[in-house]
Every structure is written in structure tokens, then in C-alpha cells.
Amino acid sequence: MKTMWTQMSLFALAAVFLFSDTLIAADGVTQKIVRLTASDGVKIDAVLMHPNSGMNIGAPVIVMHHGGPSGHAARSIGAYRFAAERLARAGYTTISPVSRHSSGYYKYVLEDSIKDIDATVEFVTAFGFDRIVLAGHSMGSIRITRYQVTHKNPLVKAMVHFAPTADVYDFVGKRPAVAPIIESAQLARAAGRGSLDLHPNSVDPDTSLTPPSIGATARGRLQTPEALLSWWGPGHPTANSDFFPQLAVPQLLLAGTEDPPVPPGRMERLKELAVNSPRVDYVWYEGGDHYFTFHQDESSADMIVWLADLGLGPGRHVETELVDTLLNASFTPDGQRVPYPGVSYRADGVDRDESPLLIYTYGLGEQILEDPVHRLATLMAHRGYEGIAPQLRESGFRGQLTSTIARSAEDLADVVKSHRNGERPIVFVGYREGILWGMEAAKSYDLANVAGFVALAPSPDLRDYAEAALTEDRYEQVVERANTILADGDSVSFLVEKYFRPAPALAGSTDAFMFYPESFLDYFGPDSQANFTEYARDADAPVLMIAGSNDTMLGEGNLRDLNRLARSSERSLAIVDGADDLFANHESEAADIIAQWVSDLTD
């Protein structure tokens, strides 16, 4: 029996039974041991788990920390393994680091755990995960709260605490048997003998190591004075009671009623203290102990249900793979068409006859696999919208030198013809200048069933932008030089022109025009067609514009243009507050906006 409070109630109780059966019968889990390097060079191992089908980076990743002092990610009595395995069977990727405290608790201060969590978070975000759930068992709960209070990591969307312990100094350090040891450690530290560093007053400072003999605070385990005080002493942040008021994400607390480190009323008190968390739920498991004996399935299932209720479920499994397109205008010397690669984003449970196919285009100089497009495409597939991001002849810096809107549009038309099934609707999602290519392709090649266009960080009028960046006189000089090169039939000379970005960019920020003359004139010349406002106004399908409030290419005049466009019933504008031009840490918000718009468009 368990006692469950707040928003879980009957919903969770009903789901636990279903998940308990499902977890046992689920497919297997792939486990891998990975080695991480913390910022101070310490090597730590971690247990990475995910379904046999692979990691689903569109879902949240669960970072789980073991207890202490000598906890270990491989021990099946801890949530960092028993819950991690069950979460992986349910579709999540989990990672449980073996903290330096596992065997080094005798010398490492408790706050060093933050470096281990940092290394773990850096490892999983490198795969593209942009939503993190922190989980900790016993003292692991203190470690994860300390990390989040210190970092306020915006990628952390929720926290789960298995057996959140009492405040350590109150629970351990004040005990009569421990207090003298604490005092002894304080005296040793004051005398300069707190760590394993050689004591300067030793008889032989090269060989003499004389830390005091300290122990008994953690079942007789020895610790240096510095380490001991950081774990059990006064004045050290080892109290969740101090941390919880500073947390601002949803919290789930789970504990057994027969767990001494989690005394009666403990979780209720933590809930009261979490005044800035939008939601705090807790579950007492009747008769449960510190290791959730007989409650491992149940507690894991409760966590899965709770995450799903927050919108942090594992969702669809997303597969990314490389595909090729034979572009009609690109040939090898022997007359064969050149295959250009792209990334296909496919998802389980999608009706490929009815659902739209999203064609993602990068801006000038961008490549496949780069953000924000790659991450956005992955997140959209997770939401049930498949897509393809092709490499065009104009992709990357080399292609940028010779790019034109017409050439890119021609390549996109080839991509649509090669990869759309039947009359499947098409939605172009273009970053910066890339949306112009999609709009031109739809217009010039009479593509059927183009349902709409999504302009991600739409560019201002590039002709006006170049003139503002170079100033009027210098702009005219560059244009004249470009025309002269073309008139001379010169095919090898190109333009390199440094400029200062116009406001609202940071003062002093620079960039450069690096193009062959034809490309420069096509995008930035006096007769340039690279004017998003005109393209959006003339588009034959609805247009969604998404901009970050901190996009330094969009000045007040550009925003006024976008707002005027949005007055049309077929044109929409969404501003993502706090996002820069790459939507860093805001990709999920952009994906939610696009998914809702595409759903309304195609239903």
C-alpha cells in the first residue's frame, strides 16, 4: 500500500498496474559503460542505458545520481540502476555516473559531485538531448539539488528524488558520537591538516603524510577532515531544506515509510519549502525501506507516469539516417548525376500517406547536421512530423560562394520529386535565407500540395542589410567591383569584404561578405530578390514566421515588417522570448509552435 498526494492520485494508481506488467514484458535494454572526464581532469565511469531500438534524443534524458558515500551506479538496490533499467525499457535514455565519491569519498569534498554531474550532462547534450530530468537516490538527491541550485540549467525540466534524506548535519553531525569527531576535524583543518596535501610542518615534507585519524561518521569509514566536514559538518550545503526553496522545476519525491533517513513528515516538509516549484508530488510506500525493496517496479512506474503527465514522456522513437538525392543540374566529368546527401527524420506511428513531409533548408553557408535545423527536425519527428534536410549544391561555405536563389530552388524541386510519397503534403521549413529557396521552388516549379512555409529566424531584406553594414558609399563600391569582374568574364576572382553588423547587433561585432560576384549581387545587389517580406506577401500558401527576441539581425524596422505581414489571416508571427538567432535552449518551444501550426494547417 502507498500514500500518494496531490495531482497523481487515481490516475497514477491505475497506471501503475499497467506499467508493472508492461515493464516486465518489455523489450530488452542496451547497457554501455562510458568514460567521462570532469573539468578538473578526474575520470569517471557511467552506465548508459537505452532501449534496444536506440537512443531517442527527442525524448528527455534521465541523469541519475547514486547515494553515498560509497554508492555505485551498478548496484541494483539503488534507483540509479533499478529505475534506470525500467525507464530505459519504457523508451528513455538514462545515464548513471559512478561519482568520484564512490571510492574517493575519503578525500573528495561533497561539492566535487557537481563536476561529475557537469561531465554527465555535457556528455548527453552532445548527442542532442535538450530536455533533462535529474534523479537522485538518498544523498544523490542532495547532489542533484545542489547542482541545479548552482547552475539553474534551463535544460533541466524536472527532478525526481528517491529517498530524499534528512538534512545531513542535523541527522548525522549532531549525534553525540559524531560531534567530537566533527570538532576534531575542525581543529585539524584550522591547523592546516585538513586534506591529503603534505603538512608543511612535517619532519620530512617530501614523504611525511600525517592527516589525523578521522572516521566513524559513516559506518566507520575514514575521511580526511576537509572531506568529513563537507559531508557531515555544520555550515556546508548538505540540506535539501535549504535547496528546495531555490528550485524552480517540478519535483517528485518517493520514499518508504520504514526508511530511517527519510523520517515521517520529511517529504511533506520539502513540498512546503518548494515555493518556487510549479508542482511537487510525493509518494509514501507503506513498509518500504531505503532501497525500495518490493517497491522497485511500483516506484519506477510512478516516475514514468508522473513524467508523462508533465509532457515529458518518451514519445515516439525517432530514426535519423542519411539519404541521397540525384540533383539534375549536377554532373560528374563523365556525365553522371552527383548524389547529394541529406538527413531523413522518421518517426514511429506516422501515416505517411496523410501526414505532411517537412523539407528543411539551411541558410547561406550552413550544412546538414548543424543546429538549429538538425535539432528542430529531430524534435518535430518526435512530435510526429517527419522530414528531410537535404544538402544542396549551395550548402556549406564552399557552396555559399556560388549560391543563387534560383539554383537552390531547382535543387529543392529535385528533392521533393525524389522523396515525397505520392501527393503527400509538403511544408518548407527554412532557416534564414533557406525559406526563400523553398518559396522560389514552389513558385517556379509548380510543386503540388505545398501546404505552407515556416520561416525560422527570417532574414531582413538582404540588400538593405548590406548597405547598412557597409555604409552607402562603400556598398556602391563593392557593387561596382562585382559588376566589373563579371563584365571582364573573370571566373576566379571573388569578393571578400569585412563589415560591422548593423544595430541591434552588439557594437563592434563583425562579419564578412565572401562570394563570387554573381552570388553577391543575387543576394545583396541593387536588384536582389532576397527580400523575405516580398516573398512572404506573394506566397500562395500560409506562412509562419518564428523569431527569437534576441535575434541580432532583426531590428525594429524588420520586426515592424513582420508584424504587418502577420495582420493577414494567412501569415502568422511567433516571438520566442529569450531566444537568439539559433534558438539555443529554446528549440522545444519553437517545435511546439510549429507542430501546433502544422496540425491546424493540415487537419
N, C-alpha and C positions, 0 to 999 in steps of 0.2 A: 504494500500500500504506500502511496505517496501523497504528500500535501502540496498542492500547486496553487499559486496565487497569481492574480492579475489576469493578463489577456490570454493566457494559454488555455486554461480551464478545459471544458469538454472537448474542444477541438483537438487539443494535444492528446488527451486521454484516448480518444477514438483512433487517432493516427498512430499512437504507439503500438497498438496491437498489430496494425497493418505493417508498420516498418519492422517490427521484431521478426515477423515471418519473412518479409522481403529480404532483410539483411542476411539472414542465414542462407537463403537460396540464391543470393545474387551472384553474378559472375565474380571471378577472382580479381585480385588486386596485384598490380605490379609494384614491387618494392625495390628501391635502389638506394645504395649508400653513396652519398656525395660528400665531398670535402670542400669546406668553405674556409676563407681566410678573413679574419676580422681586421678592423682598421689598424690595430696595433701589431698585426702580424701573427697572432695566435691562430693556429689551425684547429678547426672544429669539424667534426663529422655531423651529418644529419641524415635522417631517414626520410626519403621522399616516397610517397605513395600516390597512386592514381589508378583509375580503372584500367583493365587490360586494353581497352579501346584507345587509351592515350590520355594526355593532359588536355583538359578543356579550358583554354585560357579565357573563354568568355564567361566562365563561372568564377565565383570568388575562390581564392586560395586560402586554406586554413593553416596558419602558422601556430604551432602548439609547443608550449614550453613545459618541460618536466619540473618536478619538485626538487627539493634539496635536503641536505647538502649534496648527497651522492646519488641523486636521481639519474636515470638514464633512459633515453628515448626507446630503447629496445625492451624495457620491462613491461610485460603485458598487464601488470596490475595498475598501470597508470593510464589516464585518458589519452596522453600523448601517444600511446600505442593502441589501446583497445578502441577508443573513439576514432582515432585516425584511420584505422583499418575499416571501420564501419562507414565512416564518411566517404572514404575512397570507393567503397562498394556502391554507395549512393550516387557517385558521379563527381565528387570533389577531388581536387588535388590537395594533399596535405604534406606538410614538412615539419619534422620534429628535430630540432637541433640537439646535439649532445653538448650541453653548455660546458664551458671550461670549469664550471663548478662541480661537474660530475666526479672528477678525480682530483681537481685542483682546488677544492673548497678550502683546503688548509692554508692556501696562500693568496687566493684571489678574493678581493673585496666584492661584496654583493653587487655593487653598481656596475661592475665589469660585464654583467649579463646583458646590459644594453648594447654593448659592442657585438655580442653574439646574435642578438635579435636583429641588429642592423645588417649584419652579414647575411642572415637568412632572408630578410626582406629584400635586400639587394639582389640576391640570387633568384627569387621567384619573379620579381618585377622585370628582370632581364628577359624572361620568357614572354612578357607582355601582359601579365596579370595586373589589373588596375583596381581590383577590389580585394581587400584583405580582411580576414576575420582572425583576430588574435584569441588564442585559447591558452589557458594555463591551469595546471593541476597543483594544488597545495601552494607551496611557495612560488610555483610558476605563475600563480595569479598575481602575486606581488610584483614579479618581474615584468609581466606584460603591462600592468597598470603603470609601473614606473617608466617603462619605455614610452607609453602613449602620453603620459603627462609631460615627459621631457620633450618628445618630438611633435606631438599633435599632428601626426601623419594623416593627411587628408585621405589617403587610400584606405585607411582602417575604417571599415563600415560598421563593425560590431565586435563585441568582446564576450567571451564565454569563460566562466570561472568554475572549474571543478574543485570542490572542497576549498573555497576561499578561506584561508587561515585567519585566525585571530591576529591582532597586531602583535608583532613578534616580541618587541621589548616587554610589553605588558604580559604576554603569555609565557615567555621564557626568561627574559633577562631579569625580571624582578623576583624570581623564585629564590628562596633563602639559600639553596645550594648553589645557585648561579651568581648571585650578587657579588660574593667575594672574588669570583673569577673575573667578573666584569671590572671590578675595582683594580685587580692586579694587572689586567690588560691596559687599563688607562694609565697606570703608573709606568708600565713598560713603554708605552707609546710616548709618554711625556719625556722619558729618558732617552728617546731616540732608538729604542729597541723594539719597534712595532712590527717590522717586516723582516723578510729574509735578507735584506741588504746587510752587508757586513758592518758590524758595530765599530765606529771609528776608535773607540777606546779599548778594543780587544788587544790582547797581548801581541798577537800576530795578525794584523788586519788582512793579510793575504789568505789565511787559512782558517782563522777562527770564526765560527758561526755560533753565536750564543743567544738565540732568541729564548725567551722564558718558556717554560713548560706549561702550556695552556691547554685545557681540554674540558671535558665533562659537560659542556653546554649542549652538545648534540650527540647524546648517547656515547659520550666518552671520546668523540672524535677530536683530534688535536687541530688547533688552528693558531696561526700567528696572531698577535694582539690586534693588528690592523684588521685582518680578516674577521676575527671573532667579534670585534666591536661593530663592524659594518653589518654583520648578520644579526647580532643579538643585543647590541648595546643601545644606550639612550642617544637621542639626537640624530639617529640615522633614519632615512625614509624607508622604513620597512613596515609601514602601517597602511593597509588599504583604507582605513578610516580617514587618513589624510589625503589619499589619492582620489577616492571616489567623487568628492565634490568637484574635482577638476576634469573629470571625464565628460565628454560631450557626444558619445555614441551609445547606441542601445547595449544593454548588459543582460546577460543570462547567468544566473547563479544556481549551482546544483550541489547538493550535499546530502549525506546520510545523517539520520537522527542519532546514530551511535558513533559519531566521529568526534573525538575529543578536541582536535584543533579547530573545529567549527562548532563552538558552543551554542546552545539554544538561543534564539533571537539574533544570532550573528547576521544572517542574510537579510532579515527584516531591517536591521540597523543599517546595513550597507545600502539597501534600497532607499531609506530615508535620506542618507547622506548624498546620494547621486542626484543632486538637484539639477544638474545640467544635462543629464542623460535623457533623451526623449522617451526612452522606455526601459524599464527594469523589471524583469521577471525572475522568480526564483522557485525552485522545486526542492522539497524535502522528501527523501526516500526513507520510509519507515523501516527502521532496523538497519539501514545502510551504514557501512563503515567507511574509513578513509579511502579505501581502494575500490569502492562501488561493487564489492563482491555481491553477486546475484542481481546487480542492477546495471551491469555494463551495457547490455542491449537496450535497456529502457532509457538510461540517461543519454546514450548516443542518439537514439531515436527522437528523444525530446529536443535535443540540439538541432537535429535535421529539420524537424517540424518548425521550430522557432525561426531558424534561418529562412525557411521557405515563406513563412508568414511575414518576414521583413522584406521579401522580394530578393533574397539572397540565395535562392535555390540553385541547384546545379544546372537546371535548364537543359537545353538541347546540347548534344555533342556536336562540336564543330570540327570539320576536317579542312585543312588547307593543303593545297597541292599545286605544283607547277603545271601549267598547260601552255601550249604553243599556238600561235596564230600565224598563218602564212599571209603576209601582207602583199597585196597585189602590186604595190609600187616599189618593192624592194627585191633586188635580184643579186645573185652572186655573179662573178665574171662569166661563168659558164651558162648563165641563163636560168638558174634555178631560183625559185622564190625563197626568201630567207625566213625561217621561222623565228618569230619574236615571242619571248616568254611572257607569262602573266601568272598571277596568283588567283586560283579559284577558291572561293569560300563557300563550302557546302555544309548543310545542317540536316540533322535527322528530322523526320516528320514533316517535310515540306512538300506540298503539292506542286510539282514543277510544271504542270500544265496551266495552273491558275495564278500562282504567286508571281510577283514581278521579279525580274532579274536586274540587279543593280550593277551598272557599269561605272567603275571608279576611275577617275582620271586625276593624275598628279599635276601640279603646276610646273612652270618652267624650271628645268634643272633637277626636278625630283625624279625618284626612281621607285619601282616596286619594292615592297618590304619596308619602306620608310613610313614613319608616322607623320601626320596624324591619320593618313588614309588606311594604313595597314591595321592599326588598332581599331579604328572605326569600323572597317569592313568585318573584322572578327566579331566585334560586339553586335553588329547588325545581323550577322549569321546566327549568333546566339539568340537573337530575338526572332529568328525565323525568316530572315530576308537574305537570300543567297546572292552572291555577286561574283564579279571577276574584275581584277585590276590589271589591265594589260600594260606591257611595255610597248611604247610606240617608237617609231624612228626618231622622234624628237625627245625621247626620255633621257634623263640624266644630263650632266653638264656638256658632254660631247654633243648630244642631240640638240641641246639648247642653242648652240652656236648657229645651227642651220634651221631652226624651227620656224614654221609659219602656221597660222591658224588653219589654213586650207589643208596642209599636209597632215596635220594631226586629225582633222575631221575625216579625211579619207581613210586613215588607218582605223579610226574608231568604227567607221561603217563596216570595214572588213571584220572587225571583232564581233560586232552584232550579228552579222550574217553567219559567222563561224560557230558561235557559241549559244545563240538563242534556240530554244526548242520550239519549233512551230511558230505560233503567233504570241508567244509569251510576252507580256508587257515589259517594257524597258523603262527604267528610271536612271538617268545620268546623275551621278554624284561627283562633282568636280571641285577640287581644291584650287583656290586662287584662279589662275588663268585656265585651268583644266576644264572648268564648266563652259568656257567659250567654245572649246573644241567639241563638246557634246552638243551644244546648241547649234553649232555650224553643221555638224554631221546630220542632225535631224532635219535641218532646213535644206541642205544641198543634196542629200541622198534619199530624200523622201522615205525615211525609215518608218515602217508601220508600227503602230501600237506603242509609241513613246508616250508614257503616262505622265511624266513630269521631270523636272530638273531640280536638283538640290545644289545650291551654291554654298560651299563651305569656305568661310573667310573670303568672300568675293573681293576681287581686286578693284581698286578705283580705276577711273579712266587712265590708261597707261600713258597716253600722250601727255595729258595734263600732269601726271605724276613725274614724268621725265623732265618736263620743262621746269617744274617747281624744284626738282632735285638739282638740276644743272644750272639753273637761272636761265632767263630767256636768251641772252646773247650767246652763252656757251652752248645751249641747246641748238641754236641755229648753226653754230659752227660744226657741231657733230653731225647734224643732218646733212650739211653741205659736204662734209668729208665723205659720208656714206654714199651720197649720190655721185660724187666724183669717182670713187672706187668702182662703183657699178658701171658708170659711163666708160671707164677705161677697160672694161672687160676683165678686171682683176678678180681672180677666183681664189686667191690665197691670202690677201690682206684682210684683217678683221679689226674691229673696234675694241679698244679697252679704255674705258673712261671711268675714273673714280668719281663718286658723288656722295654728298651728305644727304641722308634721308630727310625729307621734309617733315614738319610737325604733323602729327603728335609724337613722332619717334623721339627717342632720347637725344638730347643735344649732343652733337659730336659723333653720332653713330654713322658709319659709312658703309658703302657697298660699291659695286662696280657694274657697269654695262660691259658684257663680254660677248659679242655677237659678230657674225658676218653681217655685212651691211644690209643685205636683203631682210634678214631676220629682225635686225634692229628697227628698220623702217616699218616692217609689218606690224610690230607690236607698239613701237614708241614714236614712229614718224608722224609728220603732219597729217597724212591720210590714213592713219592707223584705224583699224576696225576693232581694236581691243578695248571696247567700251562696254563694260558689263551692263550698265544701265540701259543702253540701247538694245542689246541682245535680250535682256530680260523683258523689256517692254514689248518686243516683237515676237517673243516665243509663242508657239502655238499650243503649249501645254502649261499647266500650273508650275509655278516656281516657288521654292522655299529657299530663303536666304538665312544663313546662320553665321553670326559674327560674335567674336569674343569682345567683351567690354574693354579688354586691354590690348586689342589688336592695334599695333602702332602704324599700320598702313592706312587705317581708316580715320580720317579727320572729320571735323564737324560737317563739312560740306558733303563728304561721302555718305555719312550717316543720314543727312537730310535727303539725299537722293534715294537711299534705300527705304526710308520711311515714306517718301512719296510713292515709290513703287508699291509698297505694302498696302496702300489705300485701295488698290484693285482687289476684287474678290478672288482673283486667280494668282495673286502674289502675296506671300507671307514672309514676315521677318521675325526672327527669334534672336535675342541677345543673351548670350550665356555670361552671366555675371562672374567676373574674376578670371575669365579665360583669356589666354593670349592667342596669338595667331595660330599656334599649334594645338590649342585646346588641351594643353598638358594638364593632367589630373582632372579634366572635365570631359573626357571622351564619352563616359557613360551618359552624361547629361545630353550631349549632342546626339548620341544614339537614340535616347528616349524620344527626343524631339522628332528626329527623322522617322523613327518607327511609327509614331502616332500619326504623323503627316501622311506617310505612305499607306498606312492602314485606312485612313479616312479617304484617301485618293482612290484606292483600288477596291474597296468594299462595295 
